Amino acid sequence: MTFEPASQLLAFVLPMSFQKGDLTFSRSASTPEAIRIPVKRDEKPRHVISTAQLAKGVWNVCLNWSDGRQQYYDEQQISIG
């Protein structure tokens, strides 16, 4: 995953074999706020998600996806400000 703060975009590449996935933005454990975005198959492997709607601060971003046989997971912390 690559976060581009100036353009308020989060980009990631998934293999063409991926079947389903979702991206979850969450705050600290003390703040239960979480936003889940489904990731749909596309003809292009690169996916771009806008972070413009997120409040300023630190967010944990979790990408979960499956190729139909195995689950995959990636996590990154981003700062929006």
C-alpha distances in whole Angstrom, upper triangle without the diagonal:
4,7,10,13,16,15,13,10,7,6,5,7,10,13,16,18,16,18,17,14,13,11,13,13,16,18,20,22,25,23,23,21,18,17,16,15,16,14,16,17,17,19,16,13,10,10,10,11,13,13,17,18,17,20,19,18,16,14,12,9,10,9,12,13,16,18,21,22,19,17,13,11,8,8,8,10,10,14,15,18
4,6,10,12,12,11,8,6,5,6,9,13,16,19,21,19,21,20,17,16,13,15,14,17,18,21,23,26,24,24,22,20,18,18,17,18,16,18,19,19,20,17,14,11,11,9,11,12,12,15,17,16,19,18,17,15,14,13,11,12,12,15,17,20,21,25,26,23,21,17,15,12,11,9,11,9,12,13,16
4,6,9,9,8,6,4,6,9,12,15,19,21,24,21,23,21,18,16,13,14,13,15,16,19,22,24,22,22,20,18,17,17,16,18,17,19,21,20,22,19,17,13,12,10,10,10,9,12,14,13,15,14,14,12,11,12,10,13,13,17,18,22,24,27,28,26,23,19,17,13,12,9,9,7,9,10,13
4,6,6,6,5,6,8,11,14,18,21,23,26,24,26,24,21,19,16,17,15,18,19,21,25,26,24,25,22,20,19,19,18,20,19,21,22,21,23,19,18,14,13,10,10,10,9,11,14,14,16,14,15,14,14,15,14,16,16,20,22,25,27,30,31,29,26,23,20,17,16,13,13,10,10,10,12
4,5,5,7,8,11,14,18,21,25,27,29,27,28,26,23,21,17,18,15,17,17,20,23,24,22,23,21,20,18,20,19,21,21,23,25,24,26,23,21,18,16,13,12,10,9,10,13,12,13,11,12,12,13,15,14,17,18,22,24,27,29,32,34,31,28,25,22,19,17,14,12,9,8,7,8
4,6,8,11,13,17,20,23,26,28,31,29,31,29,26,24,20,21,18,20,21,23,27,28,25,27,24,23,21,22,21,24,23,25,27,25,27,23,23,19,17,14,14,11,11,10,14,14,15,13,15,15,16,18,18,21,21,25,27,30,32,35,37,34,31,28,26,22,21,18,16,13,11,10,10
4,6,9,11,15,18,21,24,26,29,26,28,26,23,21,19,19,17,20,21,24,27,28,26,26,23,22,20,21,19,21,20,22,23,22,23,20,20,16,15,11,11,8,9,9,12,13,15,14,16,17,17,18,17,20,20,24,25,28,30,33,35,33,30,27,25,22,20,18,17,14,13,11,12
4,7,10,14,17,20,24,25,27,25,26,24,21,19,16,16,14,16,17,20,24,25,22,23,19,18,16,17,16,18,18,20,22,21,23,21,20,16,14,10,9,6,5,6,9,9,12,11,13,14,13,15,14,17,17,21,23,26,28,31,33,31,28,25,22,19,18,15,14,11,11,8,10
4,6,10,13,16,20,21,24,21,23,21,18,16,13,14,13,16,18,21,24,25,23,23,20,18,15,16,14,16,15,17,19,18,20,17,16,12,10,6,6,5,6,8,11,11,14,14,15,15,13,15,12,15,15,18,19,23,25,27,29,27,25,22,20,17,16,14,14,11,12,10,13
4,7,11,13,17,19,21,18,20,18,15,13,10,12,11,14,16,19,22,24,22,22,19,16,14,14,12,14,13,15,17,17,19,16,14,11,8,6,5,6,7,10,12,12,15,15,15,14,12,12,10,12,11,15,16,19,21,24,26,24,21,18,16,13,12,11,11,9,12,11,14
4,7,10,14,16,18,16,18,17,14,13,11,14,14,17,19,22,25,27,25,24,22,19,17,16,13,14,12,14,15,14,16,12,10,7,6,4,6,9,10,13,16,15,19,19,19,17,15,15,12,13,11,14,15,18,19,22,24,22,20,17,15,13,13,12,14,12,15,15,18
4,7,10,13,15,13,15,14,12,12,10,13,14,18,20,23,25,28,26,25,23,20,17,16,14,14,11,13,13,13,14,11,8,6,5,7,9,12,13,17,18,18,21,21,21,19,16,15,12,12,9,12,12,15,16,19,21,19,16,13,12,10,12,11,14,14,17,18,21
4,7,9,12,10,13,13,12,13,13,16,17,21,24,26,28,31,29,28,26,22,20,18,16,15,11,12,11,11,12,9,5,4,6,9,12,15,17,20,22,22,25,25,25,23,20,18,15,14,11,12,11,13,14,17,19,17,16,13,13,12,14,14,17,17,21,21,25
4,6,8,7,10,10,10,12,12,16,18,21,24,27,28,31,29,28,26,22,20,18,15,13,10,11,9,10,11,9,5,7,8,11,13,17,19,22,23,23,26,27,27,24,21,19,16,14,10,11,9,10,10,13,15,14,13,10,11,11,14,16,19,20,23,24,27
4,5,6,10,11,12,14,16,19,22,25,28,30,31,34,33,31,30,26,24,21,18,16,13,12,10,10,11,9,6,9,11,14,17,21,23,26,27,27,30,31,30,28,25,23,19,17,13,13,10,10,9,12,13,13,13,11,13,14,17,19,22,23,27,27,31
4,6,8,11,12,15,17,21,24,27,30,32,34,37,35,33,31,27,25,22,19,16,13,11,8,8,8,8,6,10,11,15,18,22,24,27,28,28,32,33,33,31,27,25,22,20,16,15,12,11,9,12,14,14,15,14,16,17,20,22,25,26,29,30,33
4,6,10,12,15,17,21,24,27,30,32,33,37,35,33,31,27,25,22,19,16,13,12,9,11,11,11,9,13,14,18,20,24,26,29,30,30,33,34,34,32,28,26,22,19,16,14,10,9,6,8,10,11,12,12,15,17,20,23,26,27,31,31,35
4,6,8,11,14,17,20,23,27,29,30,33,31,29,28,24,22,18,16,13,10,9,7,10,11,11,9,12,12,16,17,21,23,26,26,26,30,31,31,28,25,22,19,16,12,11,7,6,4,7,10,10,10,10,12,14,17,20,23,24,28,28,32
4,7,11,14,17,21,23,27,29,30,33,31,28,27,23,21,17,15,12,9,8,7,10,12,13,12,14,14,17,18,22,24,27,27,27,30,32,32,29,26,23,20,17,13,11,7,6,5,6,9,10,10,11,14,16,19,22,25,26,29,30,33
4,7,11,14,17,20,24,26,26,29,27,25,23,19,17,13,12,8,7,6,7,11,14,14,13,14,13,16,16,19,21,24,23,23,27,29,28,26,23,20,17,14,11,9,6,6,7,8,11,11,10,11,12,14,17,20,22,23,26,27,30
4,7,10,14,16,20,22,23,26,24,21,20,16,14,10,9,6,5,7,9,12,15,15,13,13,11,14,13,17,18,21,20,20,23,25,25,23,19,17,13,10,7,5,4,6,9,11,13,12,9,9,10,11,13,16,19,20,23,23,27
4,7,10,13,17,19,20,23,20,18,16,12,10,7,6,4,5,8,11,14,17,16,15,14,11,13,11,14,15,18,17,17,20,22,21,19,16,14,10,8,6,5,6,10,13,14,16,15,11,11,10,11,12,14,16,17,20,20,24
4,7,10,14,16,18,20,18,16,14,10,8,6,5,6,7,11,13,15,19,17,15,14,11,11,9,12,12,15,14,13,17,18,18,16,12,10,7,6,5,6,9,12,15,17,19,17,14,12,10,10,10,11,13,13,16,16,20
4,6,10,13,14,16,14,12,10,7,6,4,6,9,10,14,17,19,22,21,19,17,14,14,11,13,12,15,14,12,14,16,15,13,10,8,6,5,7,8,11,15,18,20,21,19,15,14,11,11,9,11,11,12,15,15,19
4,7,10,12,14,12,11,8,6,5,6,8,12,13,17,20,21,25,23,21,19,16,14,11,12,9,12,11,9,11,12,12,10,6,6,5,7,9,12,15,18,22,23,25,22,19,17,14,12,10,10,9,10,11,12,15
4,7,9,11,8,7,6,4,6,9,12,15,16,20,23,25,28,27,24,22,19,18,15,15,12,15,13,10,11,12,11,9,6,5,7,8,12,14,17,21,24,26,27,24,20,18,15,14,11,11,10,10,12,12,15
4,7,8,6,7,6,7,9,12,15,18,20,24,27,28,32,30,27,25,22,20,17,17,14,16,14,10,10,11,8,7,5,6,9,11,15,17,21,24,28,29,30,27,23,21,18,16,13,12,10,10,11,11,14
4,5,5,7,8,10,13,15,18,21,23,27,30,31,35,33,30,28,25,24,21,20,17,19,18,14,13,13,10,8,8,8,11,13,17,19,23,26,29,31,31,28,24,22,19,17,14,13,11,12,12,14,16
4,5,6,9,10,14,16,19,22,24,28,31,33,36,34,32,30,27,26,23,23,20,22,20,17,16,16,14,12,11,10,13,14,18,19,23,26,30,31,31,28,24,23,19,18,15,15,14,15,16,18,20
4,6,9,12,15,18,21,24,27,30,33,35,39,37,35,33,30,28,25,25,21,23,21,17,16,16,14,13,12,13,16,17,21,23,26,29,33,34,34,31,28,26,23,22,19,18,16,17,17,18,20
4,6,9,12,15,18,22,24,28,31,33,36,35,33,30,27,26,22,21,18,19,17,14,12,14,12,11,11,12,14,16,20,21,25,28,32,33,34,31,27,26,22,21,18,17,15,16,16,16,18
4,6,10,13,16,19,22,25,29,31,34,33,31,29,26,25,21,21,18,20,17,14,14,16,14,13,12,12,14,15,18,19,22,25,29,30,31,28,25,24,21,20,17,18,16,17,17,18,20
4,7,10,14,17,20,23,26,28,32,31,29,27,23,22,18,18,15,16,13,11,11,13,12,12,10,11,12,14,17,18,21,25,28,29,31,28,24,23,20,19,17,17,15,15,16,15,17
4,7,10,13,16,19,23,25,28,27,25,23,20,19,15,15,13,15,12,10,11,14,13,12,9,9,10,11,13,15,18,21,25,26,27,25,21,20,17,16,14,15,14,14,15,15,18
4,7,10,13,16,20,21,25,24,23,21,17,16,12,12,11,13,10,9,11,14,14,14,10,11,10,10,12,14,16,19,23,24,26,24,20,19,17,16,14,15,14,14,15,15,18
4,7,10,13,16,19,22,21,20,19,15,15,12,13,12,15,13,12,15,17,17,16,13,12,10,9,10,11,13,16,19,20,22,21,17,16,14,15,14,15,15,16,18,17,20
4,6,10,13,15,19,18,17,16,12,12,9,11,11,14,12,12,16,18,19,18,14,14,11,10,10,11,12,15,18,19,22,20,17,16,15,15,15,16,16,16,18,18,21
4,6,10,12,16,16,15,15,11,12,11,13,14,17,16,16,20,22,22,21,17,16,13,12,10,10,10,12,15,16,19,18,15,15,14,15,16,17,19,19,21,21,24
4,7,9,13,12,11,11,8,10,9,13,15,17,17,18,21,23,24,22,18,17,13,12,9,9,8,11,13,14,17,16,14,13,13,14,15,17,19,19,22,21,25
4,6,10,11,11,11,9,11,12,15,17,20,20,21,24,26,27,26,22,21,17,16,13,12,10,12,12,14,17,17,16,15,16,17,19,20,22,22,25,25,28
4,7,8,8,10,9,12,14,17,20,23,23,24,27,29,30,28,25,23,19,18,14,13,11,11,11,13,16,16,16,15,17,18,20,22,24,24,27,27,30
4,5,7,9,8,11,14,17,20,22,23,24,28,30,30,29,26,25,21,20,16,16,14,14,14,16,19,19,19,18,19,20,22,23,25,25,28,27,30
4,7,9,10,13,16,19,23,25,26,27,31,32,33,32,29,27,24,23,19,19,16,17,15,17,20,21,21,20,21,22,24,25,28,27,30,29,32
4,6,8,11,14,17,20,23,24,25,29,30,31,29,26,25,21,21,17,18,16,17,15,18,21,21,20,19,20,20,22,22,25,24,27,27,30
4,6,10,13,17,19,22,24,24,28,29,29,27,24,23,19,18,14,15,13,14,13,16,19,18,17,16,16,16,19,19,22,22,25,25,28
4,7,10,13,16,19,21,21,25,25,26,24,21,20,17,16,13,15,14,16,16,19,21,20,19,16,16,15,17,17,20,19,22,22,25
4,7,10,13,16,17,18,21,22,23,22,19,18,14,14,12,13,13,15,16,19,21,20,18,16,16,14,16,16,18,17,20,19,22
4,7,10,12,14,15,18,19,20,19,17,17,13,14,13,15,15,18,19,22,25,23,21,18,17,15,16,15,17,15,17,16,19
4,6,9,11,11,15,16,17,17,14,14,11,13,12,14,15,19,20,23,25,24,21,19,17,15,15,14,15,13,15,14,17
4,6,7,9,12,14,15,16,14,15,13,15,15,18,19,22,24,27,29,27,24,22,20,18,17,16,15,13,14,12,14
4,6,6,9,10,12,12,10,12,11,14,14,18,20,23,26,28,30,28,25,22,20,17,16,14,13,10,10,8,11
4,6,8,9,12,14,13,15,14,17,18,21,23,27,29,31,34,32,28,26,24,21,19,17,16,13,12,9,10
4,7,9,12,14,12,15,14,17,18,21,23,26,29,31,33,31,28,26,23,22,20,18,17,14,13,10,12
4,7,9,10,9,12,12,15,17,20,22,26,29,31,33,30,27,25,22,20,17,15,14,11,10,8,10
4,6,9,9,13,14,17,19,22,25,29,32,34,36,33,29,27,24,22,19,17,14,12,10,7,8
4,7,9,13,14,18,20,24,26,30,33,35,37,34,31,28,25,22,19,16,13,10,7,5,5
4,7,10,13,16,19,22,26,29,32,35,36,33,29,26,23,20,17,14,10,8,6,5,6
4,7,10,13,16,20,23,27,30,32,33,30,26,23,20,17,13,11,7,6,4,6,8
4,6,10,13,16,19,23,26,28,29,26,23,20,16,14,11,8,6,5,6,8,11
4,7,10,13,16,20,23,25,26,23,19,17,13,11,7,6,4,6,9,11,14
4,7,10,13,17,20,22,23,20,17,14,11,8,6,5,6,7,10,12,16
4,6,10,13,17,19,20,17,13,10,7,6,4,7,9,11,14,16,19
4,7,10,13,16,17,14,11,8,6,5,6,9,12,13,17,18,21
4,7,11,12,13,11,7,6,5,7,9,12,15,17,20,21,25
4,7,9,11,9,6,5,7,9,12,15,18,20,23,24,28
4,5,7,6,5,6,9,12,15,18,22,23,27,28,32
4,6,6,7,8,12,14,18,21,24,26,30,31,34
4,6,8,11,14,17,20,24,27,29,32,33,37
4,7,10,14,17,20,24,27,29,33,35,38
4,7,10,14,17,21,24,26,30,32,35
4,7,11,14,17,21,23,27,28,32
4,7,10,14,17,20,24,25,29
4,7,10,14,16,20,22,26
4,7,11,13,17,19,23
4,7,10,14,16,20
4,7,10,13,16
4,7,10,13
4,7,10
4,6
4
